[in-house]
Amino acid sequence: MAPLSKHTSQQRGRLKKVKDEPPDHGIGRSRGGSTTKIVGVCDNNIVPVTTFVCGGQASDNPLVLPVVDQVAIRTSAGRVRKRPQKVLGDKGCSSKNNREGLRKRGITPVIAYKSNEKGASRPFDSITYKKRNAIERLFGHLKECRRVATRYEKLAVRYHAFVKIACIRYLLAKL
């Protein structure tokens, strides 16, 4: 085998920097191995609005407000609305900071209280809360795409691109 030139040996150790790539590449460590979490927002008609990729060990709680800030809904008049009317979330999204942050944005939070949380005895809109299964159904459709379900991509930005492609395929199949 021929010896490597000076130029190729310098290039070997360098890694390309990818714009917007998180330092952990969206891969979290857990007992089950490496995992990635997709946080998403959809409307009542199971139309994906926005998605976010992070490490699998990350909690949903601190991700609620950043994901809601990415929402952009086009109305029938053609204007873009940045705030949904209500946000439905499970107990993993429940916190005082999330509820206050949503209310400051003019959004009604429909999030179940944890049993040990202050205000747990307070009633909330349970009829609207039952509609949160829309996001679970969307993820069920997205997981049918093998690239999304298995994640073979090394970089989080590329995996997120495949999640977006799976959303587009889902919308096209829905037509």
ZIFENRA-V810507 format. One record per pair of residues at least 12 apart in sequence whose ideal C-beta (glycine too) atoms are under 8 Angstrom apart, sorted by the first residue. I is the first residue (numbers start at 0). J is the second residue. Records with the same first field share a line. If there is no record, write none. Layout:
I->J, J
This chain:
17->154, 156
18->156
19->156
20->154, 155, 156
21->53, 155
23->54
24->153, 154, 155
25->52, 53, 54, 155, 158, 159
26->54, 55, 155
27->53, 54, 55, 56, 57
28->54, 55, 56
29->55, 56
33->55
34->54, 55, 56
35->52, 53, 54, 55, 150, 155, 158
36->52, 53, 54, 55, 57
37->50, 51, 52, 138, 141, 147, 162
38->50, 51, 52, 53, 59, 62, 66
39->51, 66, 134, 137, 138
40->66, 67, 69, 70, 83, 134
41->133, 134, 137
42->72, 83, 133
43->130, 133
44->133
45->133, 136, 137, 140, 173
46->170
47->137, 166, 169, 170
48->70, 71, 72
49->66, 69, 70, 71
50->159, 162, 163, 166
51->65, 66, 69, 159
52->155, 158, 159, 162
58->91
59->88, 89, 91, 92
60->91, 92, 93, 94, 97
63->86, 88, 92, 97, 100, 101
64->96, 97, 100, 101
67->83, 86, 101, 104, 106
70->82, 83
82->104, 105, 106
83->106
84->106, 107
85->106, 107, 108, 109, 127
86->101, 106, 107, 108, 109, 110
87->109, 110, 127, 128, 130, 131, 134
88->108, 109, 110, 111, 131
89->110, 111, 131
90->110, 111, 112, 113
92->110
93->110, 111, 112, 113, 116
95->117
97->110
98->110
109->123, 124, 127, 128, 131
110->123
111->123, 128
137->169
140->169
141->162, 165, 166, 169
144->161, 164, 165, 168
146->161, 165
147->161, 162, 165
